[in-house]
Every structure is written in C-alpha cells, then in structure tokens.
Amino acid sequence: MNLDTTAPILIYAFALIINFVIFGVPVMQLLARTGHSRFWILIALVPLVNIIFLWVWAFKRWPIDV
C-alpha cells in the first residue's frame, strides 16, 4: 500500500473517531441517565435503523418512569 491509498482510509477512520467522541459519548450518558444500556449506541451505526429507533425510543415508556 502506498500513501495514495492509505491516506483516505486514515482520514475516514479519524473522522469516525471524532464523530463518535462528539456525538456518541453524550448520547451514551443520556442513555445511562434514562435507565437504558449504553450499548444501544451501536444502533446509531446502522443506517435507517437508527432513525426508526430514535422515534420508537422517544415515545416508549422509559425505565425511569416505571
């Protein structure tokens, strides 16, 4: 592999890590505060499923309300 093919991969990996730190960590804290498992953050990695989950999660009864 030369630098021409690895540079875009490294930039993409770096962007994913930054994106996770900016958005993933706060969402994990919100999930924990509402009584959900922090592993639900993995749903955010699946396109379309994350949008459906967001709507389901917003309108369901939260464990903290029970």
Rosetta constraint file for C-alpha pairs under 8 A:
AtomPair CA 1 CA 5 HARMONIC 6.45 0.50
AtomPair CA 1 CA 6 HARMONIC 6.74 0.50
AtomPair CA 2 CA 6 HARMONIC 6.47 0.50
AtomPair CA 3 CA 7 HARMONIC 5.71 0.50
AtomPair CA 4 CA 8 HARMONIC 7.67 0.50
AtomPair CA 5 CA 9 HARMONIC 7.24 0.50
AtomPair CA 6 CA 10 HARMONIC 6.18 0.50
AtomPair CA 7 CA 11 HARMONIC 6.15 0.50
AtomPair CA 8 CA 12 HARMONIC 6.04 0.50
AtomPair CA 9 CA 13 HARMONIC 6.13 0.50
AtomPair CA 10 CA 14 HARMONIC 6.06 0.50
AtomPair CA 11 CA 15 HARMONIC 6.13 0.50
AtomPair CA 12 CA 16 HARMONIC 6.24 0.50
AtomPair CA 13 CA 17 HARMONIC 6.33 0.50
AtomPair CA 14 CA 18 HARMONIC 6.24 0.50
AtomPair CA 15 CA 19 HARMONIC 5.98 0.50
AtomPair CA 16 CA 20 HARMONIC 6.10 0.50
AtomPair CA 17 CA 21 HARMONIC 6.25 0.50
AtomPair CA 18 CA 22 HARMONIC 6.14 0.50
AtomPair CA 19 CA 23 HARMONIC 5.99 0.50
AtomPair CA 19 CA 24 HARMONIC 7.34 0.50
AtomPair CA 20 CA 24 HARMONIC 4.52 0.50
AtomPair CA 20 CA 25 HARMONIC 6.80 0.50
AtomPair CA 21 CA 25 HARMONIC 5.54 0.50
AtomPair CA 22 CA 26 HARMONIC 7.39 0.50
AtomPair CA 23 CA 27 HARMONIC 6.34 0.50
AtomPair CA 24 CA 28 HARMONIC 6.05 0.50
AtomPair CA 24 CA 41 HARMONIC 6.83 0.50
AtomPair CA 25 CA 29 HARMONIC 6.40 0.50
AtomPair CA 26 CA 30 HARMONIC 6.30 0.50
AtomPair CA 27 CA 31 HARMONIC 6.12 0.50
AtomPair CA 27 CA 41 HARMONIC 7.19 0.50
AtomPair CA 28 CA 32 HARMONIC 6.22 0.50
AtomPair CA 28 CA 38 HARMONIC 5.10 0.50
AtomPair CA 28 CA 39 HARMONIC 7.86 0.50
AtomPair CA 28 CA 41 HARMONIC 6.37 0.50
AtomPair CA 29 CA 33 HARMONIC 6.19 0.50
AtomPair CA 29 CA 38 HARMONIC 7.51 0.50
AtomPair CA 30 CA 34 HARMONIC 6.26 0.50
AtomPair CA 31 CA 35 HARMONIC 6.41 0.50
AtomPair CA 31 CA 36 HARMONIC 5.04 0.50
AtomPair CA 31 CA 37 HARMONIC 6.40 0.50
AtomPair CA 31 CA 38 HARMONIC 5.81 0.50
AtomPair CA 31 CA 40 HARMONIC 7.75 0.50
AtomPair CA 32 CA 36 HARMONIC 5.36 0.50
AtomPair CA 32 CA 37 HARMONIC 6.11 0.50
AtomPair CA 32 CA 38 HARMONIC 5.95 0.50
AtomPair CA 34 CA 62 HARMONIC 6.66 0.50
AtomPair CA 34 CA 63 HARMONIC 6.82 0.50
AtomPair CA 34 CA 64 HARMONIC 5.85 0.50
AtomPair CA 35 CA 62 HARMONIC 7.28 0.50
AtomPair CA 35 CA 63 HARMONIC 5.52 0.50
AtomPair CA 35 CA 64 HARMONIC 5.78 0.50
AtomPair CA 36 CA 40 HARMONIC 7.62 0.50
AtomPair CA 36 CA 63 HARMONIC 7.26 0.50
AtomPair CA 40 CA 44 HARMONIC 7.79 0.50
AtomPair CA 41 CA 45 HARMONIC 7.70 0.50
AtomPair CA 42 CA 46 HARMONIC 7.58 0.50
AtomPair CA 43 CA 49 HARMONIC 6.85 0.50
AtomPair CA 43 CA 50 HARMONIC 5.50 0.50
AtomPair CA 43 CA 53 HARMONIC 7.60 0.50
AtomPair CA 44 CA 49 HARMONIC 7.67 0.50
AtomPair CA 44 CA 50 HARMONIC 4.87 0.50
AtomPair CA 45 CA 50 HARMONIC 7.16 0.50
AtomPair CA 46 CA 50 HARMONIC 5.93 0.50
AtomPair CA 47 CA 51 HARMONIC 7.55 0.50
AtomPair CA 48 CA 52 HARMONIC 6.43 0.50
AtomPair CA 49 CA 53 HARMONIC 5.96 0.50
AtomPair CA 50 CA 54 HARMONIC 6.06 0.50
AtomPair CA 51 CA 55 HARMONIC 6.57 0.50
AtomPair CA 52 CA 56 HARMONIC 6.29 0.50
AtomPair CA 53 CA 57 HARMONIC 5.77 0.50
AtomPair CA 54 CA 58 HARMONIC 6.01 0.50
AtomPair CA 55 CA 59 HARMONIC 6.54 0.50
AtomPair CA 56 CA 60 HARMONIC 6.11 0.50
AtomPair CA 61 CA 65 HARMONIC 6.73 0.50
AtomPair CA 61 CA 66 HARMONIC 7.48 0.50
AtomPair CA 62 CA 66 HARMONIC 6.92 0.50
